[in-house]
Amino acid sequence: MKTEVVVETFPLTNAKKQQISLEIECIKETYDEYTYIESVLEWCDVNDVDVTEIKKYINETLIRKIEVEAKDANLIKNKDTAKSKKDDQWLFGV
């Protein structure tokens, strides 16, 4: 599934973040077996965006969905049990 998206320079508006987040949600719905993380990777690949920059492109709702998915898969620790309390370092090295 190829989508033509022109990634704008920063700062991205909330509307643009919403659009990109919806495109990622659409990828997840189209490919039932994809996780949110896989959907983000697909979007980044199609749109030639470095995955380490994705947090700048998506809305908080999608960030939280990815965080829940990562916790469920034991990819990150829950904040309650983590030794380091630094927020949002889990998302692709940010």
MDTraj code that builds the backbone (N, CA, C; nanometers):
import mdtraj as md
import numpy as np

residues = "MET LYS THR GLU VAL VAL VAL GLU THR PHE PRO LEU THR ASN ALA LYS LYS GLN GLN ILE SER LEU GLU ILE GLU CYS ILE LYS GLU THR TYR ASP GLU TYR THR TYR ILE GLU SER VAL LEU GLU TRP CYS ASP VAL ASN ASP VAL ASP VAL THR GLU ILE LYS LYS TYR ILE ASN GLU THR LEU ILE ARG LYS ILE GLU VAL GLU ALA LYS ASP ALA ASN LEU ILE LYS ASN LYS ASP THR ALA LYS SER LYS LYS ASP ASP GLN TRP LEU PHE GLY VAL".split()
xyz = np.array([
    [0.0840, -0.1167, 0.0000],
    [0.0000, 0.0000, 0.0000],
    [0.0887, 0.1233, 0.0000],
    [0.0971, 0.1911, -0.1108],
    [0.1775, 0.3123, -0.1217],
    [0.0875, 0.4336, -0.1063],
    [0.1270, 0.5225, -0.0170],
    [0.0563, 0.6485, -0.0024],
    [0.1537, 0.7598, -0.0331],
    [0.1038, 0.8615, -0.0965],
    [0.1867, 0.9758, -0.1283],
    [0.1689, 1.0802, -0.0195],
    [0.2691, 1.0968, 0.0624],
    [0.2636, 1.1944, 0.1699],
    [0.3862, 1.2829, 0.1589],
    [0.3614, 1.4101, 0.1609],
    [0.4721, 1.5042, 0.1644],
    [0.4923, 1.5421, 0.3098],
    [0.6053, 1.5046, 0.3633],
    [0.6343, 1.5333, 0.5029],
    [0.6884, 1.6752, 0.5105],
    [0.6169, 1.7573, 0.5866],
    [0.6506, 1.8981, 0.5964],
    [0.7633, 1.9207, 0.6957],
    [0.8219, 2.0388, 0.6861],
    [0.9230, 2.0754, 0.7841],
    [0.8546, 2.1148, 0.9138],
    [0.9295, 2.1179, 1.0207],
    [0.8743, 2.1468, 1.1525],
    [0.8490, 2.2944, 1.1686],
    [0.7604, 2.3366, 1.2549],
    [0.6792, 2.2512, 1.3407],
    [0.5578, 2.1975, 1.2665],
    [0.5238, 2.0752, 1.2942],
    [0.4053, 2.0143, 1.2354],
    [0.2827, 2.0606, 1.3126],
    [0.1764, 2.0883, 1.2406],
    [0.0524, 2.1288, 1.3060],
    [-0.0161, 2.0069, 1.3650],
    [-0.1063, 2.0313, 1.4574],
    [-0.1836, 1.9208, 1.5140],
    [-0.2644, 1.8508, 1.4061],
    [-0.3141, 1.9267, 1.3083],
    [-0.3913, 1.8669, 1.1991],
    [-0.3045, 1.7721, 1.1168],
    [-0.1806, 1.8094, 1.0909],
    [-0.0897, 1.7235, 1.0142],
    [-0.0538, 1.5987, 1.0945],
    [-0.0300, 1.6151, 1.2256],
    [-0.0027, 1.4991, 1.3107],
    [-0.1228, 1.4051, 1.3116],
    [-0.2423, 1.4625, 1.3155],
    [-0.3644, 1.3818, 1.3130],
    [-0.3741, 1.3047, 1.1816],
    [-0.3440, 1.3712, 1.0700],
    [-0.3500, 1.3064, 0.9388],
    [-0.2519, 1.1895, 0.9313],
    [-0.1302, 1.2109, 0.9747],
    [-0.0290, 1.1050, 0.9714],
    [-0.0698, 0.9906, 1.0636],
    [-0.1200, 1.0231, 1.1804],
    [-0.1651, 0.9199, 1.2745],
    [-0.2782, 0.8377, 1.2152],
    [-0.3701, 0.9034, 1.1455],
    [-0.4799, 0.8310, 1.0803],
    [-0.4289, 0.7412, 0.9682],
    [-0.3268, 0.7862, 0.8963],
    [-0.2674, 0.7024, 0.7920],
    [-0.2062, 0.5763, 0.8535],
    [-0.1418, 0.5906, 0.9672],
    [-0.0828, 0.4754, 1.0361],
    [-0.1925, 0.3824, 1.0864],
    [-0.3005, 0.4395, 1.1406],
    [-0.4159, 0.3591, 1.1838],
    [-0.4749, 0.2833, 1.0648],
    [-0.4796, 0.3473, 0.9495],
    [-0.5324, 0.2836, 0.8281],
    [-0.4450, 0.1650, 0.7870],
    [-0.3151, 0.1796, 0.7967],
    [-0.2238, 0.0688, 0.7663],
    [-0.2532, -0.0480, 0.8589],
    [-0.2702, -0.0187, 0.9872],
    [-0.2989, -0.1246, 1.0847],
    [-0.4303, -0.1942, 1.0533],
    [-0.5324, -0.1183, 1.0145],
    [-0.6619, -0.1780, 0.9808],
    [-0.6543, -0.2593, 0.8520],
    [-0.5751, -0.2125, 0.7564],
    [-0.5627, -0.2812, 0.6279],
    [-0.4925, -0.4156, 0.6436],
    [-0.3895, -0.4173, 0.7250],
    [-0.3132, -0.5395, 0.7487],
    [-0.3421, -0.5859, 0.8911],
    [-0.4411, -0.6716, 0.9059],
    [-0.4883, -0.7148, 1.0375],
    [-0.3773, -0.7681, 1.1272],
    [-0.2778, -0.8313, 1.0679],
    [-0.1727, -0.8921, 1.1491],
    [-0.0688, -0.7900, 1.1970],
    [-0.0721, -0.6683, 1.1442],
    [0.0245, -0.5657, 1.1844],
    [-0.0065, -0.5126, 1.3240],
    [0.0979, -0.4888, 1.3988],
    [0.0854, -0.4177, 1.5255],
    [0.0972, -0.2681, 1.4951],
    [0.0749, -0.1862, 1.5970],
    [0.0953, -0.0424, 1.5772],
    [0.2412, -0.0138, 1.5439],
    [0.3308, -0.0841, 1.6096],
    [0.4733, -0.0625, 1.5844],
    [0.5079, -0.0982, 1.4400],
    [0.4579, -0.2106, 1.3921],
    [0.4828, -0.2500, 1.2529],
    [0.4202, -0.1510, 1.1554],
    [0.3042, -0.0990, 1.1908],
    [0.2373, -0.0003, 1.1056],
    [0.3180, 0.1286, 1.0970],
    [0.3760, 0.1698, 1.2085],
    [0.4623, 0.2879, 1.2092],
    [0.5848, 0.2635, 1.1219],
    [0.6453, 0.1462, 1.1354],
    [0.7624, 0.1133, 1.0539],
    [0.7287, 0.1148, 0.9053],
    [0.6128, 0.0617, 0.8698],
    [0.5676, 0.0627, 0.7302],
    [0.5510, 0.2056, 0.6802],
    [0.4836, 0.2890, 0.7596],
    [0.4618, 0.4286, 0.7197],
    [0.5953, 0.5003, 0.7003],
    [0.6881, 0.4795, 0.7927],
    [0.8198, 0.5423, 0.7826],
    [0.8931, 0.4968, 0.6571],
    [0.8836, 0.3692, 0.6258],
    [0.9488, 0.3152, 0.5071],
    [0.8906, 0.3766, 0.3799],
    [0.7589, 0.3796, 0.3712],
    [0.6911, 0.4329, 0.2523],
    [0.7202, 0.5816, 0.2343],
    [0.7289, 0.6541, 0.3447],
    [0.7435, 0.7993, 0.3385],
    [0.8857, 0.8484, 0.3615],
    [0.9800, 0.7545, 0.3656],
    [1.1216, 0.7873, 0.3801],
    [1.1471, 0.8777, 0.5009],
    [1.0915, 0.8368, 0.6141],
    [1.1095, 0.9087, 0.7399],
    [1.1900, 0.8197, 0.8335],
    [1.2898, 0.8771, 0.8965],
    [1.3706, 0.8034, 0.9935],
    [1.2827, 0.7666, 1.1125],
    [1.2788, 0.6406, 1.1459],
    [1.1915, 0.5919, 1.2524],
    [1.2225, 0.6581, 1.3868],
    [1.3441, 0.7019, 1.4073],
    [1.3778, 0.7680, 1.5335],
    [1.3143, 0.9057, 1.5448],
    [1.2583, 0.9558, 1.4361],
    [1.1934, 1.0871, 1.4354],
    [1.0415, 1.0779, 1.4433],
    [0.9847, 0.9585, 1.4487],
    [0.8401, 0.9410, 1.4341],
    [0.7592, 1.0123, 1.5414],
    [0.8110, 1.0235, 1.6594],
    [0.7341, 1.0866, 1.7675],
    [0.6943, 1.2300, 1.7319],
    [0.7728, 1.2960, 1.6511],
    [0.7424, 1.4326, 1.6084],
    [0.6269, 1.4371, 1.5092],
    [0.5947, 1.3234, 1.4480],
    [0.4966, 1.3187, 1.3405],
    [0.3589, 1.2688, 1.3826],
    [0.3469, 1.2113, 1.5015],
    [0.2200, 1.1481, 1.5394],
    [0.1602, 1.2127, 1.6636],
    [0.0293, 1.1914, 1.6809],
    [-0.0402, 1.2524, 1.7941],
    [-0.0246, 1.1687, 1.9212],
    [-0.0643, 1.2290, 2.0330],
    [-0.0502, 1.1647, 2.1644],
    [-0.1301, 1.0349, 2.1749],
    [-0.2462, 1.0311, 2.1119],
    [-0.3294, 0.9107, 2.1177],
    [-0.2549, 0.7908, 2.0607],
    [-0.1941, 0.8085, 1.9452],
    [-0.1199, 0.6988, 1.8833],
    [0.0056, 0.6654, 1.9646],
    [0.0699, 0.7653, 2.0193],
    [0.1871, 0.7401, 2.1040],
    [0.1487, 0.6497, 2.2204],
    [0.0364, 0.6776, 2.2835],
    [-0.0087, 0.5971, 2.3983],
    [-0.0459, 0.4548, 2.3554],
    [-0.1068, 0.4390, 2.2379],
    [-0.1404, 0.3048, 2.1886],
    [-0.0133, 0.2232, 2.1662],
    [0.0880, 0.2870, 2.1110],
    [0.2153, 0.2189, 2.0881],
    [0.2796, 0.1832, 2.2219],
    [0.2710, 0.2742, 2.3174],
    [0.3278, 0.2488, 2.4495],
    [0.2612, 0.1285, 2.5159],
    [0.1285, 0.1208, 2.5098],
    [0.0552, 0.0071, 2.5679],
    [0.0963, -0.1223, 2.4989],
    [0.1029, -0.1185, 2.3663],
    [0.1426, -0.2365, 2.2896],
    [0.2842, -0.2812, 2.3286],
    [0.3745, -0.1869, 2.3436],
    [0.5124, -0.2196, 2.3801],
    [0.5203, -0.2777, 2.5215],
    [0.4412, -0.2231, 2.6132],
    [0.4387, -0.2767, 2.7499],
    [0.3824, -0.4180, 2.7506],
    [0.2747, -0.4404, 2.6757],
    [0.2136, -0.5732, 2.6690],
    [0.3095, -0.6771, 2.6121],
    [0.3960, -0.6340, 2.5218],
    [0.4932, -0.7249, 2.4606],
    [0.6243, -0.7292, 2.5394],
    [0.6248, -0.6655, 2.6558],
    [0.7441, -0.6584, 2.7406],
    [0.8638, -0.5965, 2.6692],
    [0.8364, -0.5020, 2.5800],
    [0.9439, -0.4305, 2.5124],
    [0.9934, -0.3137, 2.5961],
    [0.9069, -0.2659, 2.6856],
    [0.9443, -0.1607, 2.7793],
    [0.8878, -0.1954, 2.9159],
    [0.9474, -0.1387, 3.0186],
    [0.8982, -0.1611, 3.1542],
    [0.7881, -0.0609, 3.1851],
    [0.6988, -0.1011, 3.2734],
    [0.6006, -0.0069, 3.3247],
    [0.6740, 0.0982, 3.4054],
    [0.6247, 0.2206, 3.4024],
    [0.6903, 0.3283, 3.4765],
    [0.6983, 0.2969, 3.6249],
    [0.6005, 0.2242, 3.6766],
    [0.5990, 0.1899, 3.8187],
    [0.7170, 0.1017, 3.8579],
    [0.7618, 0.0168, 3.7660],
    [0.8684, -0.0775, 3.7982],
    [1.0028, -0.0387, 3.7375],
    [1.0031, 0.0647, 3.6549],
    [1.1270, 0.1044, 3.5878],
    [1.2204, 0.1752, 3.6851],
    [1.3483, 0.1485, 3.6721],
    [1.4465, 0.2170, 3.7554],
    [1.4598, 0.3624, 3.7126],
    [1.4568, 0.3862, 3.5821],
    [1.4671, 0.5212, 3.5288],
    [1.3275, 0.5744, 3.5008],
    [1.2987, 0.6929, 3.5470],
    [1.1666, 0.7523, 3.5287],
    [1.1637, 0.8510, 3.4125],
    [1.2617, 0.8508, 3.3263],
    [1.2642, 0.9435, 3.2142],
    [1.1513, 0.9082, 3.1184],
    [1.0651, 1.0062, 3.0915],
    [0.9483, 0.9844, 3.0070],
    [0.9866, 0.9720, 2.8602],
    [0.9148, 0.8878, 2.7915],
    [0.9133, 0.8786, 2.6462],
    [1.0456, 0.8403, 2.5814],
    [1.1397, 0.7832, 2.6543],
    [1.2618, 0.7366, 2.5905],
    [1.2391, 0.6046, 2.5194],
    [1.1278, 0.5430, 2.5462],
    [1.0962, 0.4134, 2.4889],
    [1.0685, 0.4214, 2.3405],
    [1.0212, 0.5359, 2.2915],
    [0.9716, 0.5432, 2.1544],
    [1.0855, 0.5609, 2.0559],
    [1.1345, 0.4511, 2.0044],
    [1.2332, 0.4502, 1.8982],
    [1.3566, 0.5337, 1.9315],
    [1.4035, 0.5193, 2.0544],
    [1.5286, 0.5824, 2.0916],
    [1.5217, 0.7307, 2.1186],
    [1.4012, 0.7863, 2.1267],
    [1.3880, 0.9306, 2.1499],
    [1.4084, 0.9592, 2.2957],
])
top = md.Topology()
chain = top.add_chain()
for i, resn in enumerate(residues, 1):
    res = top.add_residue(resn, chain, resSeq=i)
    for name in ("N", "CA", "C"):
        top.add_atom(name, md.element.get_by_symbol(name[0]), res)
traj = md.Trajectory(xyz[None], top)
